[in-house]
Amino acid sequence: MNDKSKKLFNLMSLRSGYNPWFSGFELIGKNWSEQDDIDVELSIIIPVFNKAKIIEEQLRCLLSCLTKRAEIILIDDGSIDNSSKLALNLLSTFDCPFTILRTEFPIYETACDCVGLEISSGHYICELQSDIFLNDIGFDLKLIDSLEVNEFCSVSGRGGHSWSYMFSFWQKLIAFLLGNLKFKDISSSGFSVGRLGMKVFDNKVILDCSSYSVDTNNRGPWMTSKQVISEIGFLNEKEFFLGNDDHDFNWRGFKKGYKAGYVNVNFNSYFEDGSTRQKREGVNLDIYNWLEKNKKGTQKLCWRICSYIG
């Protein structure tokens, strides 16, 4: 058994650690990790929840836009439809290694991404949300080049902004009065980039270039590398479960001297397809409420940034 198979076996044997409902993972389809001769430069992690209606189209779009040899790591996060089966049927028709893991009860995106990071083989790792339909051949090379040429800790194809975007009015006021955000002039000369991008203030960027230097960025598609992870660590699943784990990652990179990046990637994403916008009910709602109560990372992160003296 090789190292990756061992990691996968240990991961599947785990029966606790995410939430009180978690009961382990099921491997769907072939175990590609058993093969030692698979050489991939890029791993793509896709958390999925109830995406039977769109998963095949989403995967086709992804595979048609890849230029690098990549492995697909799909985490079925407690779907009650046949998302896993449809993904397996589709991926089996393509010549690419893939891993599909399914858990009976949701663990949410941060933990799903960390599972993918744990078993990934590629030097580069891309997180792609399951409601994104790519329309950009070579998007993978575009993200990799932006990441490496600019020495970013992460690069997003969705958007980027300054830390001030995250703050409430009172946090901004306190930070202003204390003078603790003197490392940047908050939004006074900012401009927006990205589909969901807010204030980006680094006016040293050249507007006709494809890459923008930002403080932090948004997941989906979002890329980092094994080298950066070795310095910064994984996404923080102990304190986050759904949002702002990307900002926490970039904050840790920021304190080590990294910037984050944004480069435009063309894709379609429809509001009604987003997993986080689906109605929660039953055990899904119970798990969400438990996670929201027990993981306070977003609040802590905002105050860490707000009180930071640059």
C-alpha positions in Angstrom: 0.0 0.0 0.0 1.5 3.3 -1.1 1.4 6.6 1.0 -1.7 8.0 -0.7 -3.6 4.7 -0.2 -2.6 4.8 3.4 -3.9 8.3 3.8 -7.2 7.4 2.1 -7.6 4.3 4.2 -7.0 6.2 7.4 -9.3 8.9 6.3 -12.1 6.4 5.6 -11.6 4.7 8.9 -12.0 7.9 10.9 -15.3 8.0 12.9 -15.1 11.4 14.6 -13.7 14.8 14.4 -16.0 16.8 12.2 -19.3 16.9 14.0 -21.2 14.5 16.3 -23.2 13.0 13.4 -20.1 12.1 11.3 -19.7 8.4 10.7 -16.9 8.1 8.2 -16.4 8.2 4.4 -17.4 5.7 1.7 -15.2 5.4 -1.4 -17.3 5.5 -4.6 -15.9 3.7 -7.6 -12.2 2.8 -8.3 -9.4 3.5 -5.9 -6.9 5.3 -8.2 -4.6 5.9 -5.3 -3.4 2.3 -5.5 -1.6 3.1 -8.7 2.0 4.3 -8.2 2.5 5.4 -11.8 -0.1 8.3 -11.8 1.7 11.6 -12.4 -0.4 14.7 -12.0 0.6 18.3 -11.6 -2.8 19.5 -10.4 -5.4 18.3 -8.0 -9.0 19.7 -8.2 -11.2 19.5 -5.1 -15.0 19.7 -5.6 -17.3 19.6 -2.6 -20.8 18.5 -3.7 -24.2 18.7 -2.0 -27.3 17.6 -3.9 -26.1 18.5 -7.4 -27.6 15.6 -9.4 -29.2 18.1 -11.8 -26.0 19.8 -12.8 -23.0 17.7 -11.7 -22.5 16.1 -15.2 -22.6 19.4 -17.0 -20.3 21.0 -14.4 -17.7 18.2 -14.7 -17.8 18.3 -18.6 -17.2 22.0 -18.5 -14.2 21.5 -16.1 -12.6 18.6 -18.1 -13.0 20.5 -21.4 -11.2 23.5 -20.0 -8.2 21.7 -18.5 -4.8 21.8 -20.2 -2.8 20.2 -17.4 -3.1 16.5 -16.4 -5.2 16.7 -13.3 -6.9 14.4 -10.7 -10.4 15.1 -9.6 -11.2 14.8 -5.9 -15.0 15.0 -5.4 -16.4 15.0 -1.9 -20.1 14.2 -1.8 -21.1 16.0 1.4 -24.1 14.1 2.6 -26.2 14.3 -0.6 -29.6 12.7 -0.6 -29.8 12.5 -4.4 -27.6 10.4 -6.8 -24.8 13.0 -7.2 -22.1 10.5 -6.5 -23.4 7.9 -9.0 -23.8 10.5 -11.8 -20.3 11.9 -11.1 -18.8 8.4 -11.2 -20.6 7.5 -14.5 -19.3 10.7 -16.1 -15.7 10.6 -14.8 -15.4 6.9 -15.8 -15.7 7.9 -19.4 -12.6 10.2 -19.3 -8.9 9.4 -19.0 -8.2 11.1 -15.7 -7.6 9.8 -12.2 -10.4 10.6 -9.7 -11.4 9.9 -6.2 -15.0 10.2 -5.0 -15.7 10.1 -1.3 -19.1 10.3 0.3 -20.2 11.0 3.8 -23.7 10.3 5.0 -24.0 13.5 7.0 -22.7 16.9 5.9 -19.3 18.2 7.2 -19.5 21.4 5.0 -17.0 23.0 2.6 -14.0 23.7 4.8 -13.7 20.2 6.1 -14.4 18.8 2.5 -11.6 20.9 1.2 -9.2 19.7 3.9 -10.1 16.1 3.1 -9.1 16.9 -0.5 -5.9 18.6 0.5 -5.0 15.6 2.6 -5.2 13.1 -0.2 -4.2 15.3 -3.1 -1.2 14.3 -5.3 -0.7 17.5 -7.4 1.9 20.2 -6.7 -1.0 22.6 -7.3 -4.4 22.4 -5.7 -7.5 24.0 -7.0 -10.8 24.3 -5.1 -13.8 24.5 -7.4 -17.3 24.9 -6.1 -19.9 22.6 -7.7 -22.1 25.4 -9.0 -19.4 26.8 -11.3 -19.5 26.1 -15.0 -16.1 26.9 -16.5 -15.9 28.5 -19.9 -12.2 29.3 -20.1 -9.9 26.8 -21.8 -6.5 26.9 -20.0 -7.9 28.4 -16.8 -5.6 26.0 -14.9 -2.5 27.3 -16.6 -3.7 30.9 -16.1 -4.1 30.3 -12.3 -0.8 28.5 -12.0 1.2 31.2 -13.9 -0.4 33.9 -11.8 0.4 32.0 -8.6 4.0 31.4 -9.4 5.0 34.6 -11.3 3.7 36.8 -8.6 4.6 34.5 -5.7 1.0 34.7 -4.3 0.0 32.4 -1.4 -3.3 31.8 -3.3 -5.0 33.1 -6.5 -8.7 33.3 -7.2 -10.6 33.4 -10.5 -13.6 34.9 -8.7 -12.5 38.1 -7.1 -10.3 39.9 -4.6 -10.5 42.7 -2.2 -8.9 44.4 0.9 -9.3 43.4 4.5 -11.7 46.2 5.1 -14.4 44.3 3.2 -14.7 41.9 6.1 -15.3 44.4 8.8 -18.5 45.6 10.4 -19.0 49.4 10.9 -18.0 49.2 14.5 -14.8 47.2 13.8 -13.8 49.7 11.1 -14.5 52.6 13.5 -12.4 51.0 16.3 -9.6 50.2 13.9 -9.6 53.7 12.6 -9.6 55.2 16.1 -6.8 53.0 17.2 -4.8 53.5 14.0 -4.3 49.8 13.8 -5.0 49.5 10.1 -2.1 51.7 9.1 -0.7 49.0 6.9 -3.1 50.2 4.2 -5.3 53.1 3.4 -8.8 51.5 3.7 -10.7 51.8 0.5 -10.0 55.5 -0.1 -8.5 54.8 -3.5 -9.9 51.3 -3.9 -11.5 49.8 -7.0 -13.3 46.5 -7.5 -12.1 43.5 -9.4 -13.7 40.1 -9.9 -17.2 38.9 -10.1 -17.8 39.2 -6.4 -14.8 41.4 -5.8 -15.0 44.4 -3.4 -12.4 47.0 -2.6 -8.9 46.4 -4.0 -6.5 49.1 -3.1 -3.1 48.2 -4.5 -2.7 50.9 -7.1 0.7 49.5 -8.1 -1.0 46.9 -10.2 -1.0 47.5 -14.0 -4.6 47.5 -15.1 -4.0 45.9 -18.5 -2.2 42.9 -16.9 -4.1 39.7 -16.2 -3.2 39.5 -12.5 -4.1 41.7 -9.6 -2.4 41.9 -6.2 -4.9 41.9 -3.4 -5.0 41.3 0.4 -7.4 38.4 0.2 -9.6 36.7 -2.3 -12.6 34.4 -2.7 -12.8 30.7 -3.3 -14.1 29.1 -6.5 -12.0 28.6 -8.6 -9.2 29.1 -6.0 -5.7 27.8 -6.2 -2.7 27.3 -3.9 0.3 25.0 -3.9 1.8 22.3 -1.7 4.8 24.5 -1.1 2.6 27.3 0.3 0.6 24.9 2.4 3.8 23.6 3.9 4.4 27.1 5.2 0.9 28.2 6.1 -1.0 25.0 6.8 -4.4 23.7 5.6 -7.6 25.6 5.8 -8.6 25.9 9.5 -11.4 23.4 9.9 -11.3 23.7 13.7 -12.7 27.2 13.6 -14.4 27.5 10.2 -16.9 25.3 8.4 -18.4 27.3 5.5 -17.1 30.8 4.9 -14.0 33.0 5.5 -11.7 30.1 5.8 -10.1 31.4 2.5 -9.6 34.8 4.2 -8.1 33.1 7.2 -5.6 31.2 5.0 -4.7 34.5 3.2 -4.3 36.2 6.6 -1.8 33.7 7.7 0.0 34.2 4.4 -0.2 38.0 4.8 1.6 37.8 8.1 4.4 35.8 6.4 4.8 38.5 3.8 2.6 37.0 1.0 0.0 38.8 -1.1 -3.0 37.1 -2.5 -4.0 37.3 -6.2 -6.9 37.6 -8.6 -6.9 36.7 -12.2 -10.1 36.7 -14.3 -11.5 33.3 -15.1 -14.5 33.0 -17.3 -17.3 31.0 -15.8 -21.1 30.9 -15.3 -22.6 30.4 -11.8 -26.3 30.6 -11.2 -27.7 31.9 -7.9 -30.2 29.0 -7.5 -27.4 26.4 -7.9 -25.4 27.4 -4.9 -25.2 24.8 -2.1 -25.0 27.4 0.6 -28.3 28.9 -0.6 -30.3 25.7 -0.5 -32.9 25.3 2.2 -31.6 23.5 5.3 -33.9 21.1 7.0 -33.9 18.0 9.3 -30.5 16.7 10.3 -28.8 19.1 7.8 -30.2 22.0 9.7 -29.2 20.4 13.1 -25.6 20.0 11.8 -25.5 23.6 10.5 -26.7 25.0 13.8 -24.2 22.9 15.8 -21.3 24.0 13.5 -22.4 27.7 13.7 -22.5 27.5 17.5 -19.2 25.7 17.9 -17.0 27.3 15.2 -16.3 31.0 15.9 -13.5 31.5 13.4 -15.1 34.4 11.4 -15.5 36.6 14.5 -12.1 35.8 15.8 -10.5 36.5 12.4 -12.1 39.9 12.0 -10.9 41.0 15.4 -7.4 39.6 14.7 -7.2 41.7 11.6 -8.9 44.7 13.2 -6.4 44.7 16.2 -3.3 44.0 14.1 -0.6 46.7 14.2 1.3 46.7 11.0 
